[in-house]
Amino acid sequence: MVSEENQPKKQRNEECFINCLPGDLIEQIFLRLPVITLLRCIDVCKQWHKIIRDPQFVASHLQHAPHCVLVFFPQESVSGEPYPADAIVIDGAWSHSKYAVPVIGPDDFLCDSCNGLLCLYTKTSTIKIANLATGEHLHLEKPVKNSRGDHFLFYSFGCHPSTKEYKIIHFLADHVEGRYRPHDDNKFSVIQVYMLGDEKWRDIRTPEALSLNCVKNSGAINVDGIMYWLTEDMVASWQHAVMTFDLNEESFARIELPAVAPEDCASGGPRRYWIREIDGKISIATAQTYPSQPRRLVGDLQIWTLDNKAEQRWSQKYNIQYPPDYIPGPNLGHGDKIILPSFGCSLYSYELLGENFRTKLGKMAKLLDFSPHKPGNMKSYIFVKSLVRLDVYKNAGIVRRPKQRQGWELKKWETWEQELS
């Protein structure tokens, strides 16, 4: 912290005035400040350091923090040229960040985001948990080193609101007689769980062998301390069901999808399903794809939301005519808008217009160009900038802090645009 001798007289007088205020009033003022300002305040004096570092204050500040959208693009090769992974934060005013994200390495993959912490899959033997706002990052050993067939989409990350415990989930592929199953028949019978603060991964058996391909193709989401993903159910009308895993009780449950099957058009190809979060609700998005391009959509995009978990009651929220080319996730909605990429490598926000669930994409606003990255690889998350600390888990892994904040203003995207122009 800065010594009083080295502080300007005016600054010392201002701090003296502020510190004369009641402690709870100072805390209320701090609750309304952004993380970047609090990081500057933390070393001003011992009183401010104590307030900002207090776990209860960190939790309260997290509840007051505004929600943003975090858009992530993995490392890709275009025409033989490598382009590093990158992330962009889009705030409530729908303006995107101008700074780079130093906690994300050039070849990291983003698995999940929770309370301002990112779970990143590295190409080394570690999983990285990083606070984007503070720059702290924690390296943990992967559950299986050099495992053939392991993938960043087989990892998820969440926190239970009652216990405040953060857990990483890994879907472990089954082996058949010492070998993996064929690619189109991948199953898993065990999930591996790592709680931050522990020093080991624990195996928890699933009720039955479940589809690993569904996890990879449809995604997984965490809502209020419960993880949700799709699995195959060939008897059901949708040929899918939702599996859940409670991060507190570490128990599984199953939720059936609507009894009425979506209608297919004759010109469309196979139907795909994605599990997504919209406004804090578990949602299922489904659409047909082009026969020759299984990742591009054709026909209407239906979005159903789970209204009552106990009764397993669903309702159709949207039926979007002329849908976009790709469905990002795991978060699709942000307030009254959704963010969607176009085939032309641009990112747009749309207001949903229509009556009942018959909806059109309207009031389009272009947010940015993300060329040379590919739209089908984009991921989007609801994100908050937080003060959640990682040094409290230093006994379980290696914690690093940023050595300097210079360079945070450099934007990799702007460099690419200059090179491409």
Secondary structure, 3 states (H helix, E strand, C coil): CCCHHHCCHHHHHHHHHHHCCCHHHHHHHHHCCCHHHHHHHCCCCHHHHHHHHCHHHHHHHHHHCCCEEEEEECCEEECCEEECCEEEEECCCCCECCCCCCCCCCCCEEEEEECCEEEEECCCCEEEEEECCCCCEEEEECCCCCCCCCCHHHEEEEECCCCCCEEEEEEEECEECCEECCHHHCEEEEEEEEECCCCCCEEEEEEEEEEHHHHHHHCEEEECCEEEEEEECCCCCCCEEEEEEECCCCCEEEEECCCCCCCCCCCCCCEEEEEEEECCEEEEEEEEECCCCCCCEEEEEEEEEEEECCCCEEEEEEEEECCCCCCCCEECEECCEEEEECCCCEEEEEEEEEECCEEEEEEEEEEEECCCCCHHHCEEEEECCCCCCCHHHCCCCEEECCCCCCCCCCCHHHHHHHHHC
